[in-house]
Every structure is written in structure tokens, then in C-alpha cells.
């Protein structure tokens, strides 16, 4: 059996930054070097041409170029290998550089035009510069091209050290930059790992590093606070669920043990049976709400979309709840738009949403007070459904936690009729699944709470 392959080790961010900065510096140095490499030869050649041109101009201004001046100039230029030649007005060429003067250059000089070109002298490339004289004729100077090559090589050798220093400086700067960037990111990653392990109350670094790294630190701190709030709500919700389950279970267990021990008188059995049935229904209703909430959180929750007339759904819900409202002495009102209000949604889920909101409103609406179901067209092509009641309403503090599971129930269990505490949480999640939104108002037109569901048309 072959040995297991070890996972490839990933490079660190700091290593990548150093590598990237070094590569960028190397490319920049290479391009700069190529340009300088080519420019060195041109600059060296131009400097030699300028020198020869100045010498030729000086010699061309002499009244007479005597053999002494001519020979002295050649001896002075000897170390550079310069050669001189004189073209007479008649076209005769004399001097050591004479073989390098071609017909085109001689014709140009005799015509009064200066010449600067390359030629061949004694089998070697030379620079040839000529300048016409005031007497007619011209002066010609040549210099071996090897002089240009030597100067070019020196310039190129002088270029290499700065390029290498720039490359090393870029690598050093990349290392410092990588350290500056990677340090806060590494610290933020450590905070993220600690959050994943369950620690809370952590503060990620935000002072050092670039703005993006500081933003990551602030985001982690915000995430830590959000996780703490969420976990506290979950903990409170679980405690509330445990309490809600324990109360009916305790009653069921107590009556069951009393029946088993024969402590219930025969005439009390029907009443005990009714109590057991009621507590069982409470358990069933609570578990059904828990299952609904869990299904809404599942990824495979499905909707059956169809063109739905919202006014008809509201009327259908009103017809169903008219009986319970009448038995409780609550006045049920329906407000429908004059024109059909059609949206693309799941009518079954919309009805489920309405039933939950009406049940919640009916629980707190006293006899003689109104309960209103309304449908109307909203802004920007939306449809709105309102459930308003004439109950005690909500406070501004209630609005902040109205859709949290069990939050309002824990606040009002001792002062108002309450249900399982999950109805508004289910309504909020169901509205989100339908692609809409739900909002609560502390006081509606009927003095009680108002819940508004907005669906896209």
C-alpha cells in the first residue's frame, strides 16, 4: 500500500506578499535595465559623435591646416585611435582617415553639408564625422567603434548595482508591508477560531494595519456580539420551552398517578378527563408550533406559487374567524380593495400567515372591541395585508423583540392571555419565505397593535 500523500502546505499571506513585491520589483528592474541597456549604447555613441563634431568644427575653422597641426592632432588623438583626413576643394583626400571617406560622404562635404556616419577603416567599424571648411573642402575625423563599445560596457556595468539594490529594497519593503498587513489578519483569524470554539466577549484588533484589516476586526467584534445575543435568546427560548412543556406534563403526570392509585372519585373522573384532554391539546399545539418553526428554517421548505387574489384570501380568512370572534364578542371587520389585488405567491401559506396573526390578535382583544382584516395596494407595486385589533397594544420596547420566539409571552404571561409564544416568530419567518416583509406598530387606528404584511406583486 502506498503511503498517504501529505496535504500541500499553503503559503502564508506574508510569503505571498513578499513574493509578489519581489516579482514586481524584478519585472520593473528588468524593464528598466532593458531600456537603460539599449539607451547606454545610443548615449555613448552620441557622446563620441559630439566630441568628434566639436573637434572637426574647430579644425575646419583654422585658416590653414598645416602638416604640423595635422600631425600634432593625430598624435594627440592617438590613445583614442582617432584618425584625420583633409579633403581639398578639388576632391583630393589625404590623411590616415582617407580610406574611410566614401564617395557619398565626400560629395556631401564638398557640397557644404556636415557628415556624421559609420564607416570601415582598416577592417574595423569607425565613427566618421566631417565638417566643411570656409575655404572649400572639408576636415574628416574617425574613431574606432570599439571606443563606443568600451564606454557602453562601462555604463552598463554601472547600471547593474542600482538595479540590484532596488530589487533588494523592494524585497525588504515587501517584507515590511507583508508583516504590517498579515499581523492584524493573523490576530483576526485567531479571534475567529476562538469564536468558533465557543468563546465570547472577544475584541478583535482594529488599531493596527490597513483600513480593510481594521474593518475585519470590527466585523468580528460585531459578530461576537451578535452570536452572544443569539445564544442568549436561544438559551432563554429553550428555558421557556422547557417551562411550557413541564407545566402540562406535570399536570398530566399528577392526574395519571392519581388515577392509577385510585385517588380520583368516580364522579370526578369526567372532570379529570377533560383536564387531561385540555393539557394534551396544549402540548400538541405547542409542539405543532415548534415543528412549523423548524420547517420554516429548513432549506428544503417549498412554496407552491400561483397568481393569488389577496382580497379573496382575506375574505376567506374572515369567513372562518367570524364564528370565534362572535363567540368572544369581538367585532370582525373586513376591508378589501375595489379592484382585484393579484400577487404571485403561495395562497395556502398566506392563509396560514393570516390565521396565525388573527389568532394572536383575537387572544388579546376584549369583548366589544374590533378586529380588522384589511387588504390594499401598497407602494412600488406591492400588496399589503393588515391585522389590527382593539387590544392593549404594544410598547416601543415590545417592537424591538416582537418577532423573537417567546419574548412577548415572557413579558405578559401574568397580565394578558398568551399562547405558545411562537406565533409571531412563525409569521415573521413565513413572510420572509414568501419574499415579503412584516412590520409591527405599537398603536393602530383601533388603539391596539397593528401588523402589516407586504408582498411583492
N, C-alpha and C positions, 0 to 999 in steps of 0.2 A: 504494500500500500504506500503510495507516495505521501510524502509529508505535506501537511496542510500549508497552503501559501499564507504568508503573513499579510495582513492588510497594508496597503500602501500608505505610508505616512504622509500626511498633508503638510505642505509648507505653511509656516505661520504668516500672519499679515505683515509683521515686521520684515520677515525674509522676502516676501513678495515686493514690498515697497523698496527695500534696498536693491533687489534685483532689477526692478523696474527703473528706478532712478539711475542705476549704473548703466543699464542698456540705453536709456535715453541720452545720458551723457556720452556714452560711447558712440552712438549714432551721430550726435551733434559734433563730437570731436572728429569723427571720420569725415563728415561732410565739410567741416571747417578745414580739416587737413587737406582734403582733395582740392578744395578751392585754393588754399594757400600754396599747395604743391604746384598747381598749374600757374598760379599768379607769380610764383618765385621766378620761374624761367622767363616769363614775359618781362617782369620788372628788371631782372638782371640784364637781359638783352637790351632793354630800353635805356638803362643807365649807361651801358657801354656805347650805344649809338650816340647818346647825348654827349658823352665825353669826346668821341671821335669827331662829332659835328663841331664842337667848340674848337677843337684843335685845327680842323680843316678850315673853319671860318677865320681863325687867327692867321694861319699861314696864307690864306688867299688874299689877305689884306696887305701883305708885305709888298713893297714896290717891286722888288726883285728877289727871287728865291735863288740865292747863290749856292754853289756847291757846298760851301762851308755850312750855311744854315741848314741845307738839306741833309747833309751828313750828320751834323750835330743833332738834328731832330731824330734821325734814325737811331743814333747811339743812345739818346736819352730814352727813347721808347723801347730800347732793346729788351729789357726784362719782361715787358708785356707782349713781346713778339710783334709789335706794330711795324708795318711796312708803309713806305711812302712812294708816291708816283706823281709826276707832273705831266699834264697834257698841254702841249703848246697850241697856240691858235691854229696852227696848220694841221693839227691832229696827231702829231708825234707823241708817243708815250715813253717816258723814261723813269727809271726808279725800280726799287725792289718789288713794288706792288703792281708793276705794269702788267704781268701776266694775268692778274685778276680782273683787269678792266675789259669788259666785253664791249661789243660794238654798240649795244643799246645804251649802256651807261655812258660811253664816250659821246655818243650823239646827243644825249640829254644834257651832259655837261657843256658841250660846245654850243648848245642852244641856250645856255644860261640858266638851266634848271639844276638845283641840287639833287643829289642821288644818295639814297640810303637803302642798301640791299645786302643780300648774301651772295657770295661767290666762292670760287675754288682757287686756291693758291698753293702750289707745290703739293697738290693732292690732298689738301686739308680745307675744311669749311672755314670761311673767314667772313667777318662783317666788313662791308665795303661802304665807305662814306666819302662822297666827293662834293666839292663846293667850287663854283665858277669864280674866276678872278676878274678883277676890274680891267685887266689888260687883254682879256680874251684867254681862252684856255681854262685850266682848272687844276685844283690840287686834290689828290686822292689819298686816303688813308685806309689801311686794312688792319684787322686784328683777328687772331685765331679765335674761332668759336669755342675752343677749349677753355678760353678765359671765362666766357659766359657760363659754360658748364660748371667750372670750378666755383664761381660765385653763386650759381644756383644751388649747388650742393651744400655750400656753407649756409645759405639761407634756409634750406630745407632742414639741415641739422639743427639750426637754431629754433625751428618751429616745433620740433618734437618734444622738448622738455615742457613748454607751456601746455601742450595738449595733454601730456601725461599728468601734469599737476592738476589740470582742470578735471580730468577723469577721476583722479583720486579724491579731489574735493567734492565732486558730485556724489561719489560713493559715500563719503563721510556725511555729507548733508542728507543723503537718503537715509542713512542710519539714524541720524538725529531726528529726522522727520518721522521715520517709522516708529521710533521709540515714543515720540510725542503723541502720535496717533494711536498706537497699539496699547499704550499703558491704560488710558481710560476705557478702551474697549475690552481689554482683558479684565479690568476690575468690574465692568458691567456684566461680562459673561459670568464671572464668579458670583455676582449678586443673583443673576438669573438662575444659576444652578442651585443656589441656596433657596430661592423661591420655589423651585421645582421640588426640592426636598421637604418643603413644608414650613420653612422659617418665614416669619412675618415681622413687620416693623423695621425693614431694612431700608437704608438710604443709599442709593447709587451715587457715585461721584459725578458731579456736574461742573466743578470749578476748573479742572484742568482739561487740556485737549481742545480740539476744534469744536465749532458750534454743533456739528452733527453728532459728535460723540456725547456732548453735553445734553443734547436733545434725547439721545438714547437713555442716558441716565435719568432724566426727568420722566421719560416714559416708563421706565422700570419702577421708579418710585410711585407713579400713579397706578401702575399695575399692582404693586404690592398693596396699596390702599384699597383698590377695587377688590382684590382677592380677599382681603381681610373682611371687607363689608359683606361680600357674597357668602363667605364661610360663616360669618356671624348670622346672617339671615338664614342660611341652611340649617345651622345649629338650632336657631330659635324655631324654625319651621318643624324640624324633627321633634323638638321638645313639645311643640304644640300638637303634632300628630300623635305622639305618644300619649299625651294627656287626653286627646279626643278619643283615642281607641280604648284607653284604660277605663274611662268612665262607663261606657255602656258594657264593656266586658266585665267590669266589677259587678254591675247590676245583674247581668245575665248569670255570672258565676254564683252570686249570692242566692238568687231565686232558684237556680238549678240545684244547688246544695240543699236549700230548704225543702224543695220538692222531694229530693232523694231521701232526706232524713225524715220525711213525713211531718214537717213542722207547719205545713200550709193546711189550713182548714178547708174542707170540701167547698164551702160556699165562697172561699177566697180564690179558688183555682182559676175561674174565668178572668178575674181582675189581674192575677199574676200572669196569665197567658197573654193578656193584652199588653201588659208592661214589657214582657219578653219580646213580643212581636214589634212593639214600638222601638225598643232598643236595637233589635236586629235590623229594622229598617234604617235607623240612624247609622249603624255600621255599614250597611250596604250602600247608602247614599254617600258616605264619606269615602269608601273605597272606590266607588264609581268615579267620584271627582278626582281622586288620586290617579286612577287609570287614564282618565281623559287628559290630565295634565301631562302624564308620561307619554301618551301617544302624540300629543302636540309637539313634544320635544324630540320625537324620533325623526330620523332622516327620511324614512320611507312613508311619512304621512302623505296621503293622496287627496287630491281635490278633483271633483267632477264638475268641470267648468261648463257653464251654459249661459245663454242670454236670459237674464233674470229681471223681472219687473219688481222693483223694490217695494213699490206701493202695495202690490198684491201679497208679498211676503209679510209686510207689516199688518195688513188686514187679516191674513190667515192667523198670525200670532195673536192678534186682538180677539178673534173669534174664540180661540182656545182659552185665553186667560179671562174672558168675560165672566165665566162661571166662578172661578176662585175669587175674582175681585168682588163680585156681587155677594158672595157668601161672607166676605170680610168687610163689606160695607164701603168698599173703595170705588170711586167713580172712575171708570176707564174711558179715556178719550183717545180718538184716533185722528191724526192729521195727515192727509195724503195730498200729493201734488195734483194739479188739474190735468197735466199731461203725463203720459206714461214715462216712468223713470227706469230705463233699462241699463243694466251693467252686466259685464261678463264676469261671473263669479259662480260659486257653488251655492245653490239655493238652500240645500239641506244644512250646510254649515252656517249660513246666515240666519236661518231659523233657530239653529242651536244657540247661536250667539244671542239672538233676541230673547229666547226663553230664559237664558241664564241671567240677563240683565233685568228682565221683568220680575223673575223670581226674587232677585236680590232687592229690587225696589219695593215689591209688594210686602216683603217681610218687615220693612220699617215704616210703611205708610199707614197711618192710623185711619180708623173708620171715618168716613165723611170727607177725607182728603182725596185729591185727584191723583191719577197716574196716567201719563200721556205717552203714547207711541206716535212718533212723527217721522215722516219721510219727506225730503225735499232735495232739490238740486243744489249742489254746493258750487264753490268757485273752481275755476280751471277744469271744468268738465268732470266734477266729482259728484257722487251721490252721498247724502248724509242721512243717517238714522239716529233719532234721539229717543232716549228713555228718560223721562222726567217724573219726579214724584213730589208729593207734598209732605214728605217726612222731615226729620230733624236736620237733614243736610250734612255737610262735611265742613271741617275747618281747613284753613290753608295748610296746616301741618299734615292733615289727612291726605291731601292731594299728592304729597311727595311720596307716600307709601301705599296709595290706594290699590295699586295692582301687584303689590308684593303678597305672596301667599301668607294668609293668616294674620297680616298686620292689623287690619281694621277689626278683625274678630277679637284679637287680644286686647285692643283698646276699649271695645264696647260690649264685651261679653256680659258685663254686670249691669249695663244700663239699657241695652237695646236687644231686640231679638236678633240672634245671629245664626248663621248656618255653619257650613264646614270651613269657611274662611278661604276657600279656593275658587269661588265663583268668578271674582274679578280677575284673578290671575289667569284663569282659563279664557275669559273673554279677551284679555289683552293678547295672549299668545295666539288665540284663534284669529283675531283680527289681523295680526301680523302675518299669519299663514295665508290669509286671504289677500295679502298685498295692500292692506289698508292701514288705518291708524285709529286709535281710540283715545279720547280725552275726557277728563272729568272736570266738572265745575262745582264749586262748593255750594252755590245757590243758583237755582234755575227760576224761571217765571213762577213756578208753583211753590216757591220758597224752599223746596227740598233740593236734593242732589240732581245733577243732570249729566248723563253720559252720552257722548256723541261719537258715533262710528262713521268714519269717512272711507268710502270705497271709490276706487278709480273707475270711471265709466268706460 
